Amino acid sequence: MSGSNFVDYVKICCRSGKGGAGSAHLHRDKHTATGGPDGGDGGRGGHVIVKGNAQLWTLLHLKFRKHVIAGDGESGGSSLSTGKTGRDEILEVPLGTIARDAETGEILFEINTDGETKILTKGGRGGLGNANFKSATRQTPRFAQPGEEGQEIWNVLELKILADVGLVGFPNAGKSTLLSVVSAAKPEIADYAFTTLVPNLGIVAYRNNRSFVMADIPGIIEGASKGKGLGIRFLKHIERNAVLLFMVPADTTRTIKEEYEILLKELNEYNPELMHKPRVLAVTKADMLDEELEAEMKQQVPKDVPSVFISSVAQKNIDGLKDLLWKEINNQ
């Protein structure tokens, strides 16, 4: 999932179909010169529908599709024939996609399961044929309903990555390196800030042929919750992760506790509900530490969070980290 192919936000104009008009037909055949009303109803206008697809990871396929137009319903016919329903437009999206009203920002719905469908823009109802208006006092109505107009609405589709574990840390904390070691994902890795500009997903193999999904999310800087750095472009993806893995490098210029608390503060200011998610703390680049220094640094680790010292390069304690994560995932 390269940077050029990952799209997590699209704004599209959705126009649903107009309902077909009802028919005002009166029955006539060679045996009946003055038959009663037999006009059928008009067909429903086409909906714009959003459908979940577990095989998709990005909204790239919708990026350049600014206008989505569903088909109009057809008019009703004689002999109580109902008009054909307008063609629905189905937009397939990755799991974790949220639909919003572009003007108000209101969340309309979320798509979280494969095959789940929701109507984004509802098609107009078909008009009633004249047969519906027949009564004891009005036996030959010569009118029918017109079809209901469709809707034209600007909507936003926004993707929030669904994963079991989300990696949280400052740039260069070793998040991409860990993901490349524990999964087949190949994120870009380099010794400078913001190497990762988009989320990367990897499937982590665990014991007995089990697995879980890990998301490498662009690094945080202080003030990210207020829009600094990559701002909320990465924070929104953390909301959908079951467990948060905080990563603090052993060569940090602050103490481990200070760096961990800054990360917590940014998440809390963005969305206080994130504080209820289970957390694990990994101190990375532990291959740089001797036993004495590691023992000293363990005294700085917060006591209220499970923690482990790891090295992705040296494969130190990677299995222990997986055990911790698996335990937290299944506690949920």
N, C-alpha and C positions, 0 to 999 in steps of 0.2 A: 504494500500500500504506500506508494511513493507520494511525496509532497505534492507533485503536480496532479495526482489523481484523486487526492482526498478532498472531498467537499462536504462540509457539515452544515451548510446553510444555503437555502435557495428561496427566492421570492417569486411566486408565479400567480398569474391571473387565471382564475378558474371560471369558466362559463358553462353552466349546466344547460341542458336542452329545454326548449319550450314544449309544453304539453300540446298534444294534437286537439283540434276542435271536435266537439261532438257533432254527430250527424242529425239533421232535421228531416230525414227521409220519411216518406209515407209509403206504406206497402202498396205495390201495384204489380199485377200480373194479368195474364189473359183471362183469369177467372175472377179477378177482383179489381174493380175500377176505383173503389173508394175505401181502401184498407186503412187500418190504423197506423200509428207511428211505429216505426221499427228502426230508427236511427241508433247506431251503436256509439259507445263512448270513444273519445280520443285516447290515444296512447300516451303514457307517461313520458316526459322528457328525460333524456339521459342524465344520470348522476356523474359527478366526478368522485371517484372512489380511491381511497388509499389502502394498499394491501401490503402486509409485512412479508418480507422475503429474507429468510435466514442466510441466503447465499450472497447477499449484498452487504458491502461494508462502507459504502459512500453514496452520496447523492449526486455524484458526477454526471450520471445519465440524465439528470433533470436540470443541470446548470444552465444550458442554453435553450431550454424549452420554456419560454416565458409565458406562452398562452396555451391553455389546455381547454379544448372546446368539445363538449359532449354533443350527441346528435339530438335533433328534435323528434318528438313523437309524431306519429302520423294521425290523420283525421279518422274518425269513425266512419263506418260504411252502413249500407243497408243490411237488412236481415239481422240486426243487432250485432253486427261485426265490430269488434273493438279494434281500434287502430294499433299499429305496431309500436312497441315501446322504442324510444330513442336509444341510440348506441351509448352505453356507459363508457367513460374513459377511466381506465384503471392505472394508477400510478404505483408501481412497486417501489418500496422503500426498505432500508435496513431496519432491523429491530432496534428499538430505542429512539425512534423518530417521533418528534412532537409536532403537532399541527397547531398553528396560531392564526388568529385574525391579524392581518398585517397592520390595520389601522389602530385597533385597540390593544393589541398585544395579548389578548385573552387566549388562554390555552383551550383548544377545542377538544383534543383527545391525544392519546399516546398509543403507539403501536409497539407491543412488546412480545408478541408471539408469531411464529411462522404461520402464514395463511390468514391471519386476522385482518378483517376488512372494516373500514369505517367510511361513512359518506362525508366527504369534504364539502361538496356543494350539491345541494339537492335539486333534482330536476323538477320542472313544473308539472303539476297534475293535469291529466287529460280532462277535457271538458265532457260533461254528461250529454248523451244523446237525447233526442226528444222523447224516446220511450220512457225515460225516467220521470217525465213531467205529466204523464197521462194520469187522469183522475176521473172520478164519476162526473164531475162538473166540467172537466176540460178533456174531452176524449180525443181530440185531434190537435195537440200542440204542434205548432209549425215553427218552433224555435229550439235551439240547443245552446249549450254553454260553449264559449270559446275556451281554448286551452290556457292554462296558467303560464305566465312568462317564466323563463328560467332566471337564474341569478348570475350576476357577474361580480366576483369578489376576489380581491387580492389576498392571498394567503402566504404564510411562511412555513416551510418545512425545516425543522432543525434537528440535527442528529446529536444524541448524547450516547456515547459509547457504552455498551453493555458488556461488563466483564466481571469475573469473580474477584480479581485483585487489581487495584489501581496503584501505580507507583507515584509517590509524591515526594518531591525534593527539589532543591535548588539546581540550577544548571551545573553540569559536571559532577553530579552526585553518584554517577555510575548506573543510572536507570537503564539506559540503552544497552550498556555492556551486559548487565544482568539478564535482560530479556534475550539477548543474542546467545547467551550461554545456556539458559534453561529451556529455550524453545528453538524452533526453526526460523523464527523471524530474523530479518536482517536489517535492522535499523541503521541509519547513518551514525557513525561514531567518530568523534574527533575531540581534540583537547581544546575546545573553545565553547563559550556559552551559547545556548540555543542551537545546538546541533539538531535537536529534535524540534521541528516546527509543527508537526501534526502527530496525532496519536498513532501508535503502532500496536498491533495486537499479536499475541503469540499464544499457542497452546502448549502448556507446560505438562510434560509427562510425569505422572506420579506412580507410586507403587501399585502393583496388581492391575496394571493396564488402565488405571484411572487417570484423569487429567483435569485441568482447570485452565481458564482463560486469564491471561495477564495483559494489562494495558499499560504501555509506556506513554506517559502524558508529558507534554512540554513543561520545562522547569518553571518553578515559581521564583519570583523576586519579591522583596518587600514592597508592599503597595499594590500587589497584583489584584487584590479584591477591589481596588479603586480604579483599575484599568491600566496600571503601569505594566511595562513589558508586554507579554502576550495576554495579560489581563484575564478577563472572564472567558476568552476563547478556549482556554484549557480547563478552567475551573468547572465549567458546566459538565465536562465529561466525567469528572470525579463523582458527580451525584449518582450515577448509575452503577458504581462499583460496590460489590458486597463487602469487601475488606480493603482497607487502605494500608499500603506498605510504605511507611515513611523511611526515606533513605538519607542518611547523614554520613558524609565521608570522614574517615579518620583524620585526614589532614585539614579539617576545617579550622578557620582562624578563630571561630567562637568555640565555646564548649558544646558538647553534644546536646546537653539539655537546652541551652539557649537557642540553638538552631532548630531543634524540634519544636520548641514553644513558638518561635516565629512562624513556622509552617502551620501550626495549629491555629494561631491568631488569624492568619490570612484566610484559612478555611472557615473559621467561625464568623468573620466579618462578611464573607461572601454568602454563606448559608449556615446558620446555627444548627440546622438539622444534621449537618455532616458530623457534628460532635458525637452523635449517637452511633456512628458506624464503628465496628470493631477495628482496632489498629494494631499493627505490628511495627516495630522499629528495627531496621537493619543498619548497622554501622559498617559502611563499605570501605574498601581498600585496606582491610585489616592485615594484608600480607606485608604492609609497611611497618607493622608494630612487632616488637619483641614481646615476650611473655610478661615482663615486668610492666611495660608501658600499657599493654592491653588490660592488665589487672587494674592499673591505676585509672584508666579511662572508663572501666566498667562501673567505677564509683560515681561517675558523672551521669550515668544513664538514668532516666526517669524510672521510678519503681512501679508506676501504674500502667505500664505497657509492656507486653512480652517483647524481648529484644534478643538479638543475636549479632555477633561480629562475623562478617563474611568477607570473602574476596572472590569476585567473579573470575578474575584472571587465574588465580591459584586454585580455584575450585574449593575454597575453604568454607566449610559449614553450609554448603549449598543444600545438601540433603536435610540438614537441620532446619533451614529456613523453609523448605517445602513442607516439612512436617508441621511447623508452626502455622503456616498459611492454611494448610489443609484442615487443621483443627479448628481454626477460626471460621473458615468457610462453612464447615459442617455444623458449627454451633448455631449458624443462622437457619 
